[in-house]
Each structure stands twice: as C-alpha cells, then as structure tokens.
Amino acid sequence: MPHRALITGISGFAGGFLAEHLLACGDAVLGCSPDGTWEESSPDPLHNRVELLAWNLGDSQGISQESLRRIEQFRPDTIYHLAALSVPEDCGQNEPVPVATAVNVAGTRRVLELAASFGWRPRVVFTSSSHVYAPVDPRSPKVREDAPLAPASAYGRTKLAAEREVCRAVEQDDCDAVIVRAFQHTGPRQNARMMLPQWAEQIARGGTEPLKVHTRDAWVDLSDVRDVVRAYRLLAEHGRRGEVYNVGSGISRRAGDILDLLQGMAEVDRPVVQSRPGFKQDPVADATRLIRATAWRAAIPLEQTVADTLAWWRRVT
C-alpha cells in the first residue's frame, strides 16, 4: 500500500537512499533539510521528484509557517525522522556540545510535537543508533534490544535522550512511533569522514602514499545502506507502536579485512598507517525482533557494497 512520507534529513546519506526506495515503492515523498537545499551528493532524480522544504531542527524558532502549511497540505501518514548531527566526532567527547543537543534531542522533540499537532496520527519512525548500547564483551558482542544502555560517546547520549523523548510521546501523547537502532551502515554517497568512504576516497585519488586509517583491528557490524532503508519502510508498515528494533547484519567484521577487500578490488596494495591502533569491538545486532516482525533480510553482500562505494568515489574524484 503506497504511503505519504515526510522525511527529515532527506538530503543526508541515508535520507536520500530512503527517498529513492520509497519512490520505487510508489510512495509520495516530501522532504526537509536545514536550509531547503540538496547536498551536492544527492542524486539528481530526487531534485525533480521530491519537493524540499526548509526546516532547521536545531533552531528554537521552530518550523516556518510556510513549511508547516505545506506539510499539512501534504498530509503525511508516515514521518521518517532521520535528521541528526550524525558524525560522532561532531557531537563532542564525553558531554554533547550544544548543537548536538539542539539538533538530536530538541529537534526530535519538535518532530514529535509536529506529529501531535495534526488532526490525524501519522506513524513516526525514529532512527536511533547502536551507539546507545553499553560497551560489549568481545567474547559475546551480540545485543538484543533489552541489552544495557550506557552510551560511551556524546553522540550516543544524544540518541538515547532522543529515544526517551519518543517514549514519552508514545506514553503521554498517544504518539504512534517506533524506534530503530541502526547499526553501522555504508555505501555510495556517504561522507568521507566515515570508515569505508574514507578509504575509498584515498584510493580513488590515486598515488602510492600510505592509506590513513583509524585502526585495522576494529570489529564492526556493517550493513549496506540500501538494506537498512528497506527495513525502515517495513517497520513503518509492520512495526509495533512503542517498540524498539535493531537493524544490522548480525555479523562482526574486522576493519582490516574490509580494507583488504577494498584494496583487492581496486587492484592496489598500498601501505597502511593507523592513527588509533588497537583492538575495538562494537556491538553486533541481534535483529531477531525485526526479522519476526517484517521478514527483513539483508540482500546486498559486502562485496557489492565495497565495489559500489569504490566506483562512486572514482566517478566523483
């Protein structure tokens, strides 16, 4: 059944892929970005098929009357709230910097207030993060949704605070919302400050100098963004109100192995310099709840994700 979807953060990495997926499913899509413009990396077809409104979620002045009227006219039945300060380093070290709290926490509250202001009740799909979980035992890194929550980063703290805003809205305001804890995902068009695109950009630029990486010995749960956004739409349709769902591959992969795969595909063998050497184990998703609710399965193998990401960086570099 086609939906009428409002996407906050549509000009970002996952937002663009979500918009493409929703359009392919026959949904009508309306988007918001901070200044009402697209990012340079946003695909051209979206510019022609999706109306884009200005809404800076970190601005305490709130949404403009013009944008509010247009959203009310559009009458979304689903709101995908993806807008966030999503590069962890931008959010501060131990305590969140003010802009991170303004966008990630207060911005989420503003989206929930918008949903509550309508004369109908749209479903809100809030994208949280695996960063809300406590550090894991490397011998058993897989986490269910009821695993301990103790974010080690400022970014994770803002996401957990935003989750609490969603839970409050569900309990007190009769909001129809689900929380998605997305584990690390990647693919073409992702910011070069993130792991795989950072490496792919360096390779695409050519040369023989060493590749700069954080550490080869980080173990991560890495999915393709195109698989992840499929899960978002499935949860919009089948997720249980007030429930939390992990979205991830369930596989722990070593960063160095992913880097070796990338170098092999690129037919290069450049030396590697690590800026933060040492072992690191990220949480790994137990996605049983998601699979039971939606029958979702990851469809894109890591090899395709790596190849597509490399191809994109070679095209734009």
NORQUI-V348763 format. One record per backbone hydrogen bond with DSSP energy under -0.5 kcal/mol. CO is the residue of the C=O (numbers start at 1). NH is the residue of the N-H. E is the energy in kcal/mol with one decimal. If there is no record, write none. Layout:
co,nh,e
CO,NH,E
CO,NH,E
//
This chain:
co,nh,e
3,5,-0.6
3,28,-2.6
4,77,-2.2
4,78,-1.8
5,30,-2.6
6,8,-0.5
6,80,-3.0
7,10,-0.7
7,32,-2.3
8,82,-1.4
9,12,-1.6
12,16,-2.0
13,17,-1.3
14,18,-2.7
15,19,-2.4
16,20,-2.2
17,21,-2.2
18,22,-2.8
19,23,-2.5
20,24,-2.0
21,25,-1.4
22,27,-2.6
23,26,-1.5
28,5,-3.1
29,51,-0.7
30,7,-2.4
31,53,-3.0
32,9,-1.2
32,10,-1.4
33,36,-0.6
33,55,-2.6
39,42,-1.5
43,46,-1.2
43,47,-0.8
44,47,-0.9
44,48,-1.1
45,49,-1.3
46,50,-2.2
51,31,-2.5
53,33,-2.2
53,55,-0.5
55,57,-1.0
56,59,-1.9
58,60,-0.6
59,62,-1.9
64,68,-2.5
65,69,-2.6
66,70,-1.9
67,71,-2.3
68,72,-2.4
69,73,-2.3
70,74,-2.3
71,75,-2.1
71,76,-0.5
77,123,-2.6
78,6,-2.6
78,80,-0.5
79,81,-0.8
79,125,-3.0
80,8,-2.5
80,82,-1.1
81,127,-1.8
84,86,-1.1
86,88,-0.8
87,90,-2.2
88,91,-1.8
89,92,-0.7
91,97,-1.9
93,154,-1.5
97,100,-0.8
97,101,-1.7
98,102,-2.7
99,103,-2.4
100,104,-2.4
100,105,-0.5
101,105,-1.5
101,106,-2.3
102,107,-1.0
105,109,-2.0
106,110,-2.1
107,111,-1.8
108,112,-2.3
109,113,-2.3
110,114,-2.1
111,115,-2.3
112,116,-2.1
113,117,-1.1
114,117,-0.8
114,118,-0.6
115,118,-0.8
120,122,-0.7
122,176,-0.6
123,79,-3.3
123,125,-0.5
124,126,-0.7
124,178,-2.4
125,81,-2.5
125,127,-0.5
126,128,-0.9
126,180,-3.2
128,182,-1.0
129,132,-1.5
130,133,-1.7
132,150,-0.8
136,138,-0.5
137,140,-2.0
141,284,-2.2
143,286,-2.2
144,147,-1.8
148,134,-2.3
148,150,-0.6
153,157,-1.9
154,158,-2.1
155,159,-2.0
156,160,-2.4
157,161,-2.3
158,162,-2.1
159,163,-2.3
160,164,-1.9
161,165,-1.4
162,166,-2.0
163,167,-2.7
164,168,-2.3
165,169,-2.1
166,170,-2.3
167,171,-2.4
168,172,-3.1
168,173,-0.5
169,173,-1.7
169,175,-2.0
170,174,-0.5
175,177,-1.0
176,124,-2.8
177,242,-3.8
178,126,-2.7
179,181,-0.6
179,245,-2.5
180,128,-3.5
180,182,-1.1
181,247,-2.3
182,130,-1.8
184,223,-2.1
186,225,-2.8
187,190,-1.3
191,194,-2.0
194,198,-2.0
195,199,-1.7
196,200,-2.8
197,201,-2.7
198,202,-1.4
199,203,-2.1
200,204,-2.7
201,205,-1.6
203,206,-1.4
211,213,-0.6
211,273,-3.1
213,275,-2.9
214,276,-3.1
215,218,-0.6
216,256,-2.5
217,280,-1.9
218,220,-0.5
218,255,-3.3
219,282,-2.7
220,222,-0.8
220,253,-3.2
223,186,-2.2
224,227,-1.0
224,228,-1.9
225,229,-2.4
226,230,-0.9
227,231,-1.5
228,232,-1.5
229,233,-1.7
230,234,-2.1
231,235,-2.4
232,236,-1.8
233,237,-1.5
234,238,-3.0
235,239,-1.8
240,243,-2.3
243,179,-2.6
245,181,-3.3
247,183,-2.7
251,253,-0.6
253,220,-3.0
254,257,-0.7
254,258,-1.7
255,259,-2.5
256,260,-2.2
257,261,-2.1
258,262,-2.3
259,263,-2.7
260,264,-2.3
261,265,-2.3
262,266,-2.2
263,267,-0.7
263,268,-2.4
264,267,-0.7
271,211,-3.1
273,213,-2.6
273,275,-0.5
280,219,-3.1
280,282,-0.6
284,143,-2.9
285,287,-0.8
287,291,-2.5
288,292,-2.6
289,293,-1.8
290,294,-2.2
290,296,-0.5
291,295,-2.6
299,301,-0.6
301,304,-0.7
301,305,-1.9
302,306,-2.7
303,307,-2.3
304,308,-3.0
305,309,-2.1
306,310,-2.5
307,311,-2.5
308,312,-2.1
309,313,-2.1
310,314,-2.3
311,315,-1.6
312,316,-1.8
313,317,-1.5
//
